[in-house]
Amino acid sequence: MMEGKKGYRYKRSGYKKYHYVIIAFLGLFSVFMMYPMVWMFLTSFKSNAEIRTHRTRFLPIEWTMEGYQSAFERAPIANWFANSMFVTICVTAAVILTSTLIGYIFAKYEFRGRKVLFVLLLATMMVPPQVTMIPRYLMIQKMHLFNTRWALIVPGLVSAFSIYLARQFIADIPDSLCEAAKIDGAGPLRIYLHVILPNIKPAIGSIGIFTAMMHWNDYLNPLLMLNDMEKMTLPLGLVIFDSQRSTDLSATMAAATLIMLPMIVIFLIFQKQFIRGMTMSGIK
């Protein structure tokens, strides 16, 4: 009996040591990952003179909003921010709607060719986006959407990965819930709204965060589809701003902070749904 307790204590102490090593490693890794972003955020509150004279200093000597004022005065930052918000919100809402609807059909309806269509849908994820770049550009021109915000919205209305994620979640919902709703007189749309959606909130959160981050940080598509300075998004505008104002480091850091902060805030708000969605969807 005593030997069993000693063995248990030895295993428990070994587990604790191993646990602490993992925590220390993850903490150190997090510091390395967060340091550039924190440095950029703090540098945005420094003056250009301080950045040049105290390059190694982490905290500002004198906090100033000079960088933000310069960024908004010398470039249409407000327009770029509004364009990024509009595109991100529209695409995210559309992807959540289309992915949950199509995932619902693939998960709960039997029809001829369902498996073949689903495999073809998954196969589209294997195609590099560079392959479809020229056809997408030509289609946007044919639709007379070039140099408009809709040129960034229309190609992103449907996402194969989001459909797959939604389908994985919806497939785990018991069929008995849908059957009970049918007995009560609910149609397909009502089942979708009152049975499916309330049970896949983690998936919706994950899809929303993935989609929002991808389109908020998108640089290549705006570069191809937009010409006018006023219609650009923040990532593209920041590159042009940096090339024109390479000596104004404070304003550049301020503009970069404006790109970074919204996605961090969104992730912090929906992180529970995001983590739960990843662990429950089969993507582990």
N, C-alpha and C positions, 0 to 999 in steps of 0.2 A: 504493500500500500504506500509506504514511504517512498519507495523507488519510483512508483507511478507519479507521485506528486512532484518529486525532483525532476523527472523527465518533462512533466507538464510545465514546471517553472522554467526549465532550460529552453524549451521550445518557445514559451511566451516571451522570455527575455531576448532570444534570438530574433523573434519576429519584431519586437520593438526596435532593436538596433537596425534591422533591415528597413523598417518603416521610417525611422529617422533619417537614414541615408537617402532614401527616396525623396523625402520632404526637403532635405538640404539641397539635393541635386536640382529638383524642380524650382526651388526658391532661387538658386544661383542662375539657372537658365532663364527664369522670369526677369531677373534683374538685367541680364544681358539683352533680353528682348525689349524691355521697357525703357532702357536707358536712352536710346536715340530719340524716342518719342517724347520723353520727359524733357530731354535737352532741347529739342525743337520747340516745345511749348514754352519753356522758360526763356529761351533766346528770343522768342517773339516779343517779349516785354523788355528787351534791351535796346539801347540806342546803337546806331551803326558805329559810332565812335567807341563805345564800350566793347562791342563785339571784336573790333580790330585790336584794341589795346589789352583786353583781358580775355584772350581766346580760351584759356584753360579754366576759367572761373565758371562754376556751375550755376550759382544763383546770381541774379542781377544785382548790381550795386545800387542802382536807382531804377525802380520800376517805372515804365513809361508805356503809353499806348501809341507811341510814335509810329511803330511798324504797322499797326492796324489802320491808323489814319492815312498813312502813305499808300497802303494797299488799296484802300477804297477811293482815294483821290486820283491815283494814277492808272487805275484799271477798273473796268465795270464788274467788280467783284460781286456786287449785289445781284446783277443780272446772271452771272455765272452760277451763283448759289441758287437762285430761283430756278434756272434751267435744270440744274442737277436734281433739285428737289422734285420738280414737276415730272421729269423723266423717271426718276426712281420710284415715286409714289404710283404713277400710272402703270409702270411695268410690274411692280411688286403686286399691286392689286389684281392685275390681269392674270399674272402667273398663278396666284393663289386660287383664283376662280377657275381657270382652265385646268390646272393640275388636279384639283380636288374633284371636279366634274368628270374628267377623263379617267382619273384613278378610280372613282366610284363605279364607272361603267366597266372597267377592266376587272375590278375586284368582285362585283356582285351580279353581273349579268353574263349569261351564257349566250354566245352567238357564234356563227360559223366564221372561222378565221381569227378568233380572238388571240390565240397563242402566237400565230404568225405575225399579226399586227403588233403585238407586244414585243416580240423579238426584234422586229424591224424598228420599232421605236427605240429600243435599247441600243440597237446598232448605230443609230444616229449620234449617240454619245461618243462613239469611237472615231468619228470623223473630225479631224482637226479644224478649228474655225478658220484657219488660213485657206483651207480648200474652198470654202463657200464664200470667201470674201468678195471675189470679183462677181459671181452671180448675184450675191446680195446687193452689191453696189448697182449693178445693171437693173435689177428689179426695182430698187428705190427710185432710180431715174425714170423708169417706165411709169411708175405710179405718181410721178411728179411730186415726190416728197423730199427730194434732195435739198439740203440746206434748210431743213425745218426740224423741229424737235421730234416730229412724228417719224422721221427717218431713224431715230434711235429707239422709238417705242414699238413700232410695228414688228420688226424682226424678233423682238424679245417677248412677244405675247404668250408664247408656248415654250415650255422647257421640258425636255425629255427626262432629265434627272428629277425634277420636281414631281412629274407624273409618277415616276417610279417610287419616289419616297411616299407620296400620298397613297398609292396603290398598296404598298406594304402595310401601312397603318390601317387602311380601310379593310383589307383582307382579314385582319385580326378581330374586327368587330363581329360578334356572333350573329349568324343569320337569323337567329330566333328574334332578335330585336327588330330587324326589318320585317319579318313575317308578322310579328305582333302589331307593328304599325300598319301593315297592309290590312290585317283583320279589322283594325279600328277605322279603316276607310282612308288611310293616307295614300296619296299617290307618290310617284317617283320623286317629284320636286319637294314635296313635304318631308319625305323620308330623308332626302339629302340635307334639307335645312335643319330638321329637328332631331334626327338620329345620327347622321354621319358627321356633320360639322362639329357638334358638341363633343364628340368622342375622339376627334383628331386634332385638338388644339395644340398639342406638342408638335405635330407635323406641320401645322400651319405656321407656328412660330419659327420652326427651322427653315421652312421654305421661304418665309418672309425675310429672315436675316440673310440667308444665302443670296437671294435675289437682290436685295437692297445693297448689300456689300459689293456684289459683282457689278451692278450698273452704276453705283455711286463712284466707284473707282475706275470705271471704264475710260480708257484713253484712246485705244485704237479706232473704235467705231466713230466717235466724234471727230477724230482726225480725218477719217475718210468721208464722212457725210456732211460736215459743216464747213462753211467758208467765212461767214460773217462773225466778227468779233463779239457782237452782242448776243449771238445765239449759242456760243460755246458753253461747255460745262466746266466745272472747276478744275478737274485734272488737266484738260487740254489748255485751259486758260492759264493755269499755273506755269506750265512749260513755256508758253509764249511770254508770260510776264517775267519769268526768270531769265529768259534769253535777252529781254529788253532792259531789265533792271538788275543785271547780275551783281552790281556793286551795292544794291540796297538789300542787304542780307536780312535786316529786321523785317522789312515788308514781305520778303519771300517766306520767312519762317511764319509770319502771321497768316499769310494765305495758305500755307501748308497746314497750319493748325486748324483753319476753318474746314479743310477737307477731312481731317482726321477725327475731330471731335464728334460730329453727328453720328457716325457709325459706332463709336465707342459708347456713346450714350444709349443708342438703340440696343446694342449688345448687352449692356449692363441691365437694362430694363427687362429684356426678354431672355436672359441667359438660362433661366430655369427651364423654360419651354424648349430652348435650343438643345440643351444637354439631354433633357428627357426625350426629345425627338430623336436624337442620334442613338441613344441607348435602346430605345424601344422599336426602332424601325428595321432592325436587322443589319444596319451599317455599323459594324463594330470592329 
